[in-house]
Amino acid sequence: MGIYEELVARGLIAQVTNEEEIRAMVNAGKATFYIGFDCTADSLTAGHFMALTLMKRLQEAGNKPIALIGGGTTMIGDPSGRTDMRKMLTRENIDHNAECFRRQMERFIEFGPGKAQMVNNADWLLDLNYVDLLREVGTCFSVNNMLRAECYRQRMEKGLSFFEFNYMIMQSYDFYYLFQHYGCNMQFGGDDQWSNMLGGTELIRKKLGQDAHAMTITLLTDSQGKKMGKTAGNAVWLDPNKTSPFEFFQYWRNVDDADVMKCIRMLTFLPLEEIDRMAAWEGSQLNEAKEILAYELTKMVHGREGAEKAMAAARALFSGSGNTEDMPTTELTNDDFGGGAINVMTLLVKCGLCASRGEARRLVQQGGVTVNDARVNSIDDSYGCEQFTGDGLIIRKGKKVFHRVVLV
């Protein structure tokens, strides 16, 4: 089985152009491909996993990845999948975020001469002259076709700014530039990017009279995909300072039963033969599959030691024994207790388990909070300083989110 056939077997391919030619190129290790990452935050999230593992698989098969940092396109913001305009960031914010991305990508991809490259589209997009750009590529884009693209069509009812309308041209120009200056002959992206990617392919064909290829992968666009990278309303980051190894492990340990085998197939590097044997698992065996998924992905991001500690902490929660020091923890001081006790709603907000006291109130009233295995029945419940000494209190939000609180 070639790498292309493996990608298909893992459920990663959604749409391609020139499939037979692409299959031959990828299987022969002749593809120089790029995937773009807009720098909208200072950390990659679990939602980037699909792209990162795809780059790793293709590099191991001899193909050359280009990690395109969107220092230029982030200045506009991709309207795909959005109902409103993205927050505009400063150049300084974007440069900082790009450097954070670089450090995290190096855990997945091998950079260096003859290996993977990392480039920033700010290097060419920000120096473009607007009139020159219009003269060079403007005639290659049909406004009628652009408005039919899904990434724009879904925004038309609420309004699409001309500012955002330019994003397709910028992304298309990236492929055009990389094709000419880096020998990039293929692009990968989420299936919500298909229209933008075709724009780049057509631009190359019209301007250079040469063939180019576009391929898109699915990013779990069904029930799991819409929420991949988020849990409890918060992003699941790859940065351990933003999402601890334990929280990262717990996110994957708690995926829906219907999604666990799909995630294992798409995101892990376990052999397909082993995954095929697991496909028949059901009932309690699905919990074992979830633990395998969580361990494998946590190991990739946080190393073997981090994964083993996270797994031990998770097991301790369900067995009622063991060390919980690797659980996400909030440290309180005497100043947090005011009159000697802290109200449960305040506690939930301080721990980041709820965004506001109103949200905390609703969660308690719905029976969604337990403290040291005792359900919290009243929003008036409070806890004194003495209850946080030693191992502290263990708060559980819903069935799956655990948090420890200690007094320092």
C-alpha positions, -999 to 999 in steps of 0.1 A, spaced: 0 0 0 14 34 -10 11 65 11 -18 78 -10 -37 46 -5 -30 48 32 -44 83 34 -76 71 16 -79 41 40 -75 64 70 -104 85 57 -84 116 51 -91 124 15 -122 144 7 -117 159 -28 -87 159 -52 -79 172 -87 -61 149 -111 -62 119 -87 -42 95 -107 -14 119 -113 -14 130 -77 -14 94 -65 17 86 -86 35 118 -74 27 113 -37 36 76 -37 69 83 -55 78 110 -29 78 137 -56 54 161 -40 65 194 -26 33 205 -9 22 232 14 -3 236 42 -11 271 55 -15 282 92 -29 316 100 -15 330 132 -46 339 150 -33 328 184 0 321 201 -5 283 201 -17 257 177 -48 237 188 -60 202 187 -79 213 156 -45 215 138 -37 179 145 -50 167 111 -27 190 92 3 183 114 0 145 113 -6 146 75 26 165 70 45 140 91 30 110 72 39 125 38 74 136 49 81 101 61 71 88 26 97 111 10 76 141 1 87 177 11 64 198 33 62 235 33 47 249 65 33 283 53 29 307 82 2 332 73 18 364 86 2 382 56 -32 365 53 -37 368 90 -38 406 85 -71 400 67 -85 368 82 -102 339 65 -140 342 63 -145 305 58 -168 290 84 -173 324 101 -206 343 107 -187 375 116 -154 391 108 -123 379 127 -105 403 151 -77 422 134 -43 416 149 -13 439 149 19 429 130 36 424 163 9 400 175 12 380 143 50 378 144 49 365 180 22 339 172 42 328 141 73 321 163 52 301 187 38 280 158 73 273 146 84 258 180 54 236 182 56 223 146 92 212 152 78 184 173 60 169 143 81 179 112 118 177 105 130 210 92 163 217 74 181 216 41 164 191 18 137 185 44 107 206 54 107 243 50 89 270 70 80 302 51 59 333 60 36 348 34 42 382 49 75 381 30 57 385 -3 21 397 4 29 427 25 52 442 -2 27 439 -30 15 470 -47 -23 470 -50 -24 482 -86 3 459 -97 -15 430 -80 -47 438 -98 -29 440 -131 -11 407 -125 -39 385 -112 -71 404 -112 -83 392 -146 -79 356 -135 -108 358 -109 -145 359 -117 -165 378 -91 -196 356 -101 -176 324 -94 -162 338 -61 -197 347 -48 -208 311 -55 -180 298 -33 -192 283 -1 -168 303 20 -184 335 8 -220 324 1 -227 315 38 -217 351 48 -238 370 23 -269 372 45 -251 389 74 -227 408 52 -192 402 37 -168 431 38 -146 439 8 -117 435 32 -125 398 37 -135 393 0 -98 396 -9 -88 366 12 -93 341 -17 -70 362 -39 -44 363 -12 -45 325 -6 -45 318 -43 -15 341 -47 4 321 -21 2 289 -42 11 309 -73 42 323 -55 52 290 -39 49 273 -73 73 297 -89 98 302 -61 98 270 -41 88 243 -67 56 237 -47 34 215 -69 6 205 -45 -15 220 -17 -34 205 11 -61 220 33 -94 215 50 -124 209 28 -138 243 37 -108 257 18 -117 239 -15 -128 271 -33 -97 290 -22 -74 262 -32 -90 258 -67 -84 296 -71 -47 290 -66 -46 261 -91 -65 281 -117 -43 311 -112 -12 291 -120 -28 275 -150 -40 308 -164 -8 328 -157 19 302 -163 2 278 -187 15 249 -165 -3 222 -147 -6 223 -109 -25 202 -84 -48 208 -55 -58 183 -29 -80 188 1 -84 167 33 -114 165 55 -111 180 90 -138 158 106 -165 181 93 -193 161 109 -203 162 146 -167 159 159 -150 182 134 -170 213 143 -158 211 179 -124 196 174 -99 217 193 -125 229 218 -140 215 250 -162 232 276 -162 263 255 -124 267 256 -97 258 230 -76 227 235 -41 241 229 -9 223 222 10 247 245 12 229 279 10 263 296 -24 268 281 -38 232 281 -19 209 305 -10 174 294 -37 160 317 -64 183 302 -52 174 267 -53 137 275 -88 140 291 -101 158 260 -93 128 237 -102 103 264 -137 118 264 -145 118 227 -179 104 217 -182 66 212 -191 72 176 -159 92 169 -132 73 187 -123 48 160 -124 75 133 -100 96 154 -77 67 159 -77 60 122 -71 96 111 -48 110 138 -26 82 152 2 63 136 -9 29 147 -8 3 119 -40 0 99 -41 -37 106 -42 -31 143 -69 -4 139 -90 -27 117 -90 -53 145 -101 -26 170 -130 -16 147 -152 -44 161 -148 -32 197 -179 -21 215 -191 -15 250 -163 -13 276 -137 -19 249 -145 15 236 -131 30 268 -99 11 261 -98 25 226 -103 61 240 -74 56 263 -52 44 234 -62 75 214 -56 99 243 -22 83 251 -10 82 215 -18 119 208 -6 131 242 27 113 236 31 131 202 26 165 217 39 162 253 63 132 251 61 98 265 66 109 301 39 135 299 15 110 284 22 84 310 17 109 339 -16 121 323 -28 86 319 -19 77 355 -37 108 368 -68 100 347 -69 64 360 -66 77 396 -97 98 392 -118 68 382 -103 44 407 -104 68 436 -67 62 444 -34 73 432 -16 106 428 -36 135 413 -7 160 412 -7 161 374 -43 172 373 -49 208 362 -47 228 394 -56 263 406 -38 277 436 -57 300 460 -43 323 487 -59 335 519 -69 367 501 -93 347 479 -114 337 509 -126 371 521 -146 362 552 -129 329 556 -149 309 530 -153 310 492 -186 306 474 -189 277 449 -198 301 421 -167 322 427 -147 291 430 -158 278 396 -150 312 379 -115 314 396 -107 279 383 -117 288 348 -145 261 348 -171 288 341 -167 321 324 -191 340 347 -210 337 379 -242 334 358 -228 304 340 -217 289 373 -252 294 388 -268 276 359 -243 247 361 -249 242 399 -287 244 395 -285 218 368 -267 194 391 -235 196 370 -209 202 398 -194 178 424 -168 186 450 -148 157 464 -175 133 449 -204 152 467 -229 169 444 -233 206 450 -270 213 455 -270 249 463 -254 281 449 -249 292 484 -225 264 493 -191 277 504 -158 262 514 -134 273 541 -96 276 539 -91 244 559 -108 223 532 -81 232 507 -50 221 526 -32 189 517 -43 175 484 -70 202 482 -105 198 467 -113 180 435 -140 197 414 -158 178 387 -178 197 360 -203 174 344 -190 139 340 -156 145 324 -139 177 334 -118 175 366 -99 202 384 -79 204 417 -79 235 440 -52 239 466 -43 266 492 -8 281 490 
